[in-house]
Amino acid sequence: GLPGFQHCHLERYLPRKKSLGSMAGGKPFDGPEKFQTWDLRQPSVLMSVVFWLFLGAAIRSLPKTLQQRLPYTVIVLLAGLGLGSVGAGCVSDGFLCHPYRVISEKPHPGITPAMLQLAVLPPLIFAELFHTDLYMFRRVLGQTLVLAFPGMLISAVLMCAFVVYLLPQYFDWNTGMMFGAMLAATDPVAVLAGMKELAADPRLTAVISGESIMNDGSALVLFTLFYGAAFEARDCTAGAVAEFAVVQTLGAVALGLCFLLVALLILHLCRKELSVVLTFIITIPFTCFSAATLLNTSGVLALIPLSLGLRLFSRNFLVDHLEEASHTVWELIEFMVNTFVFFISGVIMMMDLVSPEITGADVLDLIYIYLASLAIRGITVLVLYPLLKPMGLGFNAADALVTWWGGLRGAVGLSIAMIVKFTAHKGHPLEKTGTRFMFHMGGLYFLTAIINASLASPLVKHLRLDAKPRARILAMMEVSDECCRNAAALINKFQGEGSVAAVNAKAIFESCCASVRDASPMVTPTSAIPSGFGDALIADGDDVEFDLEGERARVLQVCVRCYHTYFEAGMISNSACAALDHVTRDAAFRCQSELQRWSELGRLCTGLLRLSKIPLSIGTFSLNSVAEVAWGFIKAQESVRETLPRSRVMVEVDAEIASARSFMEAFSAQHPRVLHEMKARHLAATAHKDALDKIHQALAAGVLHADEAVIVKKMAKNLAKSIRHLPFKPVPADVKQWSRFGRREPSRHVQVERVSS
C-alpha cells in the first residue's frame, strides 16, 4: 500500500454490517487486506482504457487506402476481438487480467450500466447535433420524424416477432421488444463519411443523419419501457404506458429547454476565454443527461433541444477561434468514446464467443437476424415511402434505396447491449438472454459495417447521387490554371521569359493540365488545346455539355461563405446573415431554373420597409436590416465574379446585380443616414480586423507575449467602438461603392417598394 497507510486506517472506512463489495452486487470484502488488494488492482482498469485509446490512435494512423476498404470502427472492433481472445485465457485476478474480469464477470465492482450510459451517450448525441446544419435539419425534420418514430416502432415490432419466433428459449415479448428497439437505433457513421467524401446530395445526407439522431432517442424510450417490465417487473397497463410516454418525451423536452436557458445565461455572463467556454460546453450536456436520469425521463431526448438551441445561438459565444476549437474538442471526445465503445464491445464479444454459452447455432441465428434486419428495414422504408415522398425537399426511389441500405448499427446499439449484458449478471434469470444481446448486436454491427458500409459508396455513385462531376472538374480546372500561371510568372521573373527553365516549365505546366484534362469526362482529348484548361472549355463552345445546375450550385456556395465571412467580420448582423443564408440555400434546391434570389430578397426588404414606420427600435432595426441585406448581396456577387470569372451563369448573376443596384439607388436616396451609419460600422469593423491581424503577427514574431496580447486586444475592441461613434460627415451615396459591375446607371428617384417589387 501507500507509505504510512496501514491496514488499521482502512477499518474505519469499512462498514461493520455491510461491506464495500456488497454495494456493487458482489461478495463482501472479508477485511482491509481484501479491500486493499482490490484497490491496488483498480488502476489497471483505467490503464486498459488508456491503452485502448493509444491503440485507437495508432489504428487511425494506418494508410487511408486500408481505411477506405475497412472503416476505422471495424478495425477497432477487430482489435477488440484480439484483446478479448487474450483476456479469455486469463484465469487469475492479477494486474493484467483484472480489467477483463471487471468487464466479463458480473457481479463485480467494475463498470455499471448507469456509468456506461453517462460516459457514452451524451458525447455521441450532443456532438452530432451541436455541429449539424440547422437549415438542412429544419427542412428535413418531417421526414426524420416519420422515420424515427413510426419507422422505429414498425422495425422494433417486426424484429420482436421474428426473434420470439426464432429463439423462444431466450426471448419473450418484453425482451424481444428490447431487442427490436436496440436494433432500431441506427448509426450510419461509415455511410455518412463516404457520402460526405463523395460530396453526395446534402438533402439525403441530412435525412439519414437526422433519422439516426432522432431514432436513438425514441428507441431508447421504447427500450426503457420494456426494460422496466423485464428487469424491474413494472406494470405495462395503458395508463402506465401513457404516463411513461409523456414523462419520457414531453418531460425530457421541457428539461432540455430549461437547461438551454440556463446554459445561454451562463455562456453570456462567463469570461470569453477558450478554457472557460469549452469547459461549460463540455460539462452542460453531461449534467443535463444526468439530471434527466435522476428525474426518470429520457436523457437523449433532453439533449436534442439543448444541443439544437446551443447550435442556434452559438454565434453569440463561439467567437473568433472558439468555434474552431469547439469543433476540434468535440471531434476528439467523439473519437475517444467511439474507440472505447468498439474496443470494449470486441472484448466482450470474443470472451462470450469462446465461452461454452455461444455455440454454432448462435452464429447461424446471427446470420438469420442480419437477413431479417435487412428485410425489416426495407419493409419499413417501403411502407413509409408514400409519406416521405412529398415531404421536405423530396424523397425518390434512389433516396429510399440508400436509406434502406445505409441503416447500420453502431455505438448506441452496442451501448444498449452492454447495459443488458451487465444487468443480466452471472446467476441472473436472464443471463443467457443478456449474452445473446451482446453477441448478436456486436455481430450485426460487424456484418453491416463490412457489407453495407463497404458497398454504400458504390451504390451512391451508381445512383448518381454524388455531386455534379462537370462542376467539380471546372473548379479543378480553374484552380490548376491559376496555379500554373502564377508559377510561370515567378519563373519568368527569376530567369527570364525565353530562358531554358521557362521553356521546360511550360512543358511541365502542359502535362499538369493534361492530367486534369484526362480525369475530366467533359472534354474530348484533342491535340490543339488553347493555353489553360478553362480557356479550352470556353473555346469549345457549344460542343461541350455544361452542367448549369452544378454551376449555379457553385455560385450559391461561394455566396454562403461570403455571408458568413461578412458576419464574422462585423459587417452585417446575425439576422441579415440568416436571411441571406436562408434564401441562398433555398435557391440551391431550384438550380434547374435561373437564379432569382433578389426577387425573394426584394420582397423581404419591402416588408421590412413597411415596418420602418413603427417607432422605437423596431423601425431602426428594419432599416438597418434592409441596408445590410442589400449590401451583403451585392458584395457577395462581387466575390462570385472574382472567384468564378469564366462561369456560364454570370449572365444570371449580372441580372440580379442590376436589380439589387436599382433598389440600392432608390434606398440611398430616401435613407442616406442609414447607409452612412452602416459605412461607419464597416469602417470600425475593418479597423478592428486590421488591428487583430497586426496583434497576431506580433505574437507570431515574438514581439508580444500572450498576456500582453490580451491587453492590446481589449484596446482594439475599444478602438472599434470609438470609431463607430465618431462625428463623420455624411457624404452622398454612390452606387459604384456598392457594385463594380458595369457603369452606374442614371439615378431614378422612384419609390423603393416599386423598385423592389
Beta strands, then each sheet from edge to edge (+ up, - down):
end
